[in-house]
Amino acid sequence: MMKLVVGLGNPGFKYAATRHNIGFRVIDNFADKKQIKIEKEEQEALTGSLYFKGEKVILAKPQTYMNNSGRAVGKLVNWYDIAPENVIIIYDDLDLNTGHLRIKSSGGHGGHNGVKSVFNHLGSTDISRIKIGIGRPPEYMTVPDYVLGKFDKEERDKAARAVREAVEAIGVILDQGIEQAMNKYN
């Protein structure tokens, strides 16, 4: 049995600190905590791996840009023969207040193009996910400008706390299962 934990985001320094890349930040922080390097280039993603309770866990950051995230996730799932129910995706959510976490085991994409791409490539919506709230843009700002913008000073602490909680939540999911994580963090 193998698990795939994927942070959704956009590759490149230009996007590194944007709201849309909070999934990448979670993967990076989880990897740092476990002293894992996310640097292997495979299947259009940067990956690293570890063993947890005798089970291999692949950490991944798709390099296909957010809206095509499913292409890399689909290739990894096929390459490693991972069942969709053993995939966990982490991404930003406009419908949650900044810094709030929501963990789900299935459901819709909520209008998130990266998630929609993953669902399309895996042919399933029964995919565990950790959603991290980034809030809604102000009236004067478009959604693309907002998600590709950086957290303001007031939001940074909330986002950093959410990243820490998401890192902990990954550990709970791997150790105790998605239901326990939902009970603890939702």
Contacts in CASP RR format, 6 or more apart in sequence:
PFRMAT RR
TARGET T0000
AUTHOR 0000-0000-0000
METHOD contacts of the structure
MODEL  1
MMKLVVGLGNPGFKYAATRHNIGFRVIDNFADKKQIKIEKEEQEALTGSL
YFKGEKVILAKPQTYMNNSGRAVGKLVNWYDIAPENVIIIYDDLDLNTGH
LRIKSSGGHGGHNGVKSVFNHLGSTDISRIKIGIGRPPEYMTVPDYVLGK
FDKEERDKAARAVREAVEAIGVILDQGIEQAMNKYN
1 55 0 8 1.000
1 86 0 8 1.000
2 55 0 8 1.000
2 56 0 8 1.000
2 57 0 8 1.000
2 58 0 8 1.000
2 80 0 8 1.000
2 81 0 8 1.000
2 82 0 8 1.000
2 86 0 8 1.000
3 52 0 8 1.000
3 55 0 8 1.000
3 56 0 8 1.000
3 57 0 8 1.000
3 58 0 8 1.000
3 82 0 8 1.000
3 86 0 8 1.000
3 87 0 8 1.000
3 88 0 8 1.000
3 174 0 8 1.000
4 57 0 8 1.000
4 58 0 8 1.000
4 60 0 8 1.000
4 73 0 8 1.000
4 76 0 8 1.000
4 77 0 8 1.000
4 80 0 8 1.000
4 82 0 8 1.000
4 86 0 8 1.000
4 87 0 8 1.000
4 88 0 8 1.000
5 27 0 8 1.000
5 30 0 8 1.000
5 57 0 8 1.000
5 58 0 8 1.000
5 59 0 8 1.000
5 60 0 8 1.000
5 87 0 8 1.000
5 88 0 8 1.000
5 90 0 8 1.000
5 170 0 8 1.000
5 174 0 8 1.000
6 27 0 8 1.000
6 45 0 8 1.000
6 59 0 8 1.000
6 60 0 8 1.000
6 61 0 8 1.000
6 62 0 8 1.000
6 69 0 8 1.000
6 73 0 8 1.000
6 76 0 8 1.000
6 87 0 8 1.000
6 88 0 8 1.000
6 89 0 8 1.000
6 90 0 8 1.000
6 118 0 8 1.000
7 23 0 8 1.000
7 24 0 8 1.000
7 26 0 8 1.000
7 27 0 8 1.000
7 60 0 8 1.000
7 61 0 8 1.000
7 62 0 8 1.000
7 89 0 8 1.000
7 90 0 8 1.000
7 91 0 8 1.000
8 23 0 8 1.000
8 24 0 8 1.000
8 62 0 8 1.000
8 66 0 8 1.000
8 69 0 8 1.000
8 89 0 8 1.000
8 90 0 8 1.000
8 91 0 8 1.000
8 92 0 8 1.000
8 114 0 8 1.000
8 115 0 8 1.000
8 118 0 8 1.000
9 15 0 8 1.000
9 20 0 8 1.000
9 21 0 8 1.000
9 23 0 8 1.000
9 24 0 8 1.000
9 61 0 8 1.000
9 62 0 8 1.000
9 65 0 8 1.000
9 66 0 8 1.000
9 69 0 8 1.000
9 91 0 8 1.000
10 18 0 8 1.000
10 20 0 8 1.000
10 21 0 8 1.000
10 65 0 8 1.000
10 66 0 8 1.000
10 148 0 8 1.000
11 61 0 8 1.000
11 63 0 8 1.000
11 65 0 8 1.000
15 21 0 8 1.000
15 148 0 8 1.000
16 24 0 8 1.000
17 150 0 8 1.000
17 151 0 8 1.000
18 147 0 8 1.000
18 148 0 8 1.000
18 149 0 8 1.000
18 150 0 8 1.000
19 92 0 8 1.000
19 134 0 8 1.000
19 146 0 8 1.000
19 147 0 8 1.000
19 148 0 8 1.000
19 149 0 8 1.000
19 150 0 8 1.000
19 151 0 8 1.000
19 159 0 8 1.000
20 66 0 8 1.000
20 92 0 8 1.000
20 147 0 8 1.000
20 148 0 8 1.000
20 149 0 8 1.000
21 92 0 8 1.000
22 90 0 8 1.000
22 91 0 8 1.000
22 92 0 8 1.000
22 132 0 8 1.000
22 133 0 8 1.000
22 134 0 8 1.000
22 159 0 8 1.000
22 162 0 8 1.000
22 163 0 8 1.000
23 90 0 8 1.000
23 91 0 8 1.000
23 92 0 8 1.000
23 132 0 8 1.000
23 166 0 8 1.000
24 61 0 8 1.000
25 163 0 8 1.000
26 90 0 8 1.000
26 130 0 8 1.000
26 132 0 8 1.000
26 163 0 8 1.000
26 166 0 8 1.000
26 167 0 8 1.000
26 170 0 8 1.000
27 38 0 8 1.000
27 59 0 8 1.000
27 60 0 8 1.000
27 61 0 8 1.000
27 90 0 8 1.000
28 38 0 8 1.000
28 61 0 8 1.000
29 163 0 8 1.000
29 164 0 8 1.000
29 167 0 8 1.000
30 36 0 8 1.000
30 59 0 8 1.000
30 167 0 8 1.000
30 170 0 8 1.000
30 171 0 8 1.000
31 37 0 8 1.000
31 38 0 8 1.000
31 48 0 8 1.000
31 59 0 8 1.000
33 167 0 8 1.000
34 50 0 8 1.000
36 48 0 8 1.000
36 49 0 8 1.000
36 50 0 8 1.000
36 59 0 8 1.000
37 48 0 8 1.000
38 46 0 8 1.000
38 47 0 8 1.000
38 48 0 8 1.000
38 59 0 8 1.000
38 60 0 8 1.000
38 61 0 8 1.000
39 46 0 8 1.000
39 48 0 8 1.000
40 46 0 8 1.000
40 47 0 8 1.000
40 48 0 8 1.000
41 47 0 8 1.000
41 63 0 8 1.000
42 76 0 8 1.000
42 79 0 8 1.000
43 72 0 8 1.000
43 74 0 8 1.000
43 75 0 8 1.000
43 76 0 8 1.000
43 79 0 8 1.000
44 62 0 8 1.000
44 63 0 8 1.000
44 64 0 8 1.000
44 71 0 8 1.000
44 72 0 8 1.000
44 75 0 8 1.000
45 60 0 8 1.000
45 61 0 8 1.000
45 62 0 8 1.000
45 63 0 8 1.000
45 64 0 8 1.000
45 72 0 8 1.000
45 73 0 8 1.000
45 75 0 8 1.000
45 76 0 8 1.000
46 60 0 8 1.000
46 61 0 8 1.000
46 63 0 8 1.000
47 58 0 8 1.000
47 59 0 8 1.000
47 60 0 8 1.000
47 61 0 8 1.000
47 76 0 8 1.000
48 58 0 8 1.000
48 59 0 8 1.000
48 60 0 8 1.000
49 56 0 8 1.000
49 57 0 8 1.000
49 58 0 8 1.000
49 59 0 8 1.000
50 56 0 8 1.000
50 57 0 8 1.000
50 59 0 8 1.000
51 57 0 8 1.000
52 171 0 8 1.000
52 174 0 8 1.000
52 175 0 8 1.000
53 174 0 8 1.000
53 175 0 8 1.000
55 174 0 8 1.000
57 174 0 8 1.000
58 76 0 8 1.000
58 80 0 8 1.000
58 82 0 8 1.000
60 72 0 8 1.000
60 73 0 8 1.000
60 76 0 8 1.000
62 68 0 8 1.000
62 69 0 8 1.000
62 70 0 8 1.000
62 71 0 8 1.000
62 72 0 8 1.000
62 73 0 8 1.000
63 72 0 8 1.000
64 70 0 8 1.000
64 71 0 8 1.000
64 72 0 8 1.000
66 113 0 8 1.000
66 114 0 8 1.000
67 113 0 8 1.000
67 114 0 8 1.000
67 117 0 8 1.000
68 114 0 8 1.000
68 117 0 8 1.000
69 114 0 8 1.000
69 115 0 8 1.000
69 117 0 8 1.000
69 118 0 8 1.000
70 114 0 8 1.000
70 117 0 8 1.000
70 118 0 8 1.000
70 120 0 8 1.000
70 121 0 8 1.000
70 122 0 8 1.000
71 117 0 8 1.000
71 121 0 8 1.000
73 87 0 8 1.000
73 89 0 8 1.000
73 117 0 8 1.000
73 118 0 8 1.000
73 121 0 8 1.000
73 122 0 8 1.000
74 118 0 8 1.000
74 121 0 8 1.000
74 122 0 8 1.000
76 82 0 8 1.000
77 84 0 8 1.000
77 87 0 8 1.000
77 121 0 8 1.000
77 122 0 8 1.000
84 122 0 8 1.000
84 123 0 8 1.000
84 124 0 8 1.000
84 126 0 8 1.000
84 127 0 8 1.000
85 124 0 8 1.000
85 126 0 8 1.000
85 127 0 8 1.000
85 128 0 8 1.000
87 118 0 8 1.000
87 122 0 8 1.000
87 127 0 8 1.000
87 128 0 8 1.000
88 127 0 8 1.000
88 128 0 8 1.000
88 129 0 8 1.000
88 130 0 8 1.000
88 170 0 8 1.000
88 173 0 8 1.000
89 115 0 8 1.000
89 118 0 8 1.000
89 127 0 8 1.000
89 128 0 8 1.000
89 129 0 8 1.000
89 130 0 8 1.000
90 129 0 8 1.000
90 130 0 8 1.000
90 132 0 8 1.000
90 166 0 8 1.000
90 170 0 8 1.000
91 112 0 8 1.000
91 114 0 8 1.000
91 115 0 8 1.000
91 129 0 8 1.000
91 130 0 8 1.000
91 131 0 8 1.000
91 132 0 8 1.000
92 112 0 8 1.000
92 131 0 8 1.000
92 132 0 8 1.000
92 133 0 8 1.000
92 134 0 8 1.000
92 147 0 8 1.000
93 102 0 8 1.000
93 112 0 8 1.000
93 131 0 8 1.000
93 132 0 8 1.000
93 133 0 8 1.000
93 134 0 8 1.000
93 135 0 8 1.000
94 133 0 8 1.000
94 134 0 8 1.000
94 135 0 8 1.000
94 136 0 8 1.000
94 137 0 8 1.000
94 143 0 8 1.000
94 146 0 8 1.000
94 147 0 8 1.000
95 110 0 8 1.000
95 133 0 8 1.000
95 135 0 8 1.000
95 136 0 8 1.000
96 102 0 8 1.000
96 131 0 8 1.000
96 132 0 8 1.000
96 133 0 8 1.000
96 134 0 8 1.000
96 135 0 8 1.000
97 133 0 8 1.000
97 135 0 8 1.000
98 133 0 8 1.000
98 134 0 8 1.000
98 135 0 8 1.000
98 151 0 8 1.000
98 155 0 8 1.000
98 158 0 8 1.000
98 159 0 8 1.000
98 162 0 8 1.000
99 132 0 8 1.000
99 133 0 8 1.000
99 134 0 8 1.000
99 155 0 8 1.000
99 158 0 8 1.000
99 159 0 8 1.000
99 161 0 8 1.000
99 162 0 8 1.000
100 132 0 8 1.000
100 133 0 8 1.000
100 162 0 8 1.000
101 130 0 8 1.000
101 131 0 8 1.000
101 132 0 8 1.000
101 133 0 8 1.000
101 162 0 8 1.000
101 165 0 8 1.000
101 166 0 8 1.000
101 169 0 8 1.000
101 185 0 8 1.000
101 186 0 8 1.000
102 130 0 8 1.000
102 131 0 8 1.000
102 133 0 8 1.000
102 185 0 8 1.000
102 186 0 8 1.000
103 128 0 8 1.000
103 129 0 8 1.000
103 130 0 8 1.000
103 131 0 8 1.000
103 169 0 8 1.000
103 173 0 8 1.000
103 178 0 8 1.000
103 181 0 8 1.000
103 182 0 8 1.000
103 185 0 8 1.000
103 186 0 8 1.000
104 128 0 8 1.000
104 129 0 8 1.000
104 131 0 8 1.000
104 182 0 8 1.000
105 126 0 8 1.000
105 128 0 8 1.000
105 178 0 8 1.000
105 179 0 8 1.000
105 182 0 8 1.000
106 125 0 8 1.000
106 126 0 8 1.000
106 127 0 8 1.000
107 125 0 8 1.000
107 126 0 8 1.000
108 115 0 8 1.000
108 119 0 8 1.000
108 125 0 8 1.000
109 115 0 8 1.000
109 116 0 8 1.000
109 119 0 8 1.000
109 125 0 8 1.000
115 129 0 8 1.000
118 127 0 8 1.000
119 125 0 8 1.000
119 127 0 8 1.000
128 173 0 8 1.000
128 178 0 8 1.000
130 166 0 8 1.000
130 169 0 8 1.000
130 170 0 8 1.000
132 159 0 8 1.000
132 162 0 8 1.000
132 163 0 8 1.000
132 166 0 8 1.000
133 162 0 8 1.000
134 146 0 8 1.000
134 147 0 8 1.000
134 151 0 8 1.000
134 155 0 8 1.000
134 159 0 8 1.000
136 146 0 8 1.000
137 143 0 8 1.000
137 145 0 8 1.000
137 146 0 8 1.000
137 147 0 8 1.000
138 146 0 8 1.000
151 159 0 8 1.000
165 185 0 8 1.000
169 181 0 8 1.000
169 184 0 8 1.000
169 185 0 8 1.000
172 180 0 8 1.000
172 181 0 8 1.000
172 184 0 8 1.000
172 185 0 8 1.000
173 180 0 8 1.000
173 181 0 8 1.000
END
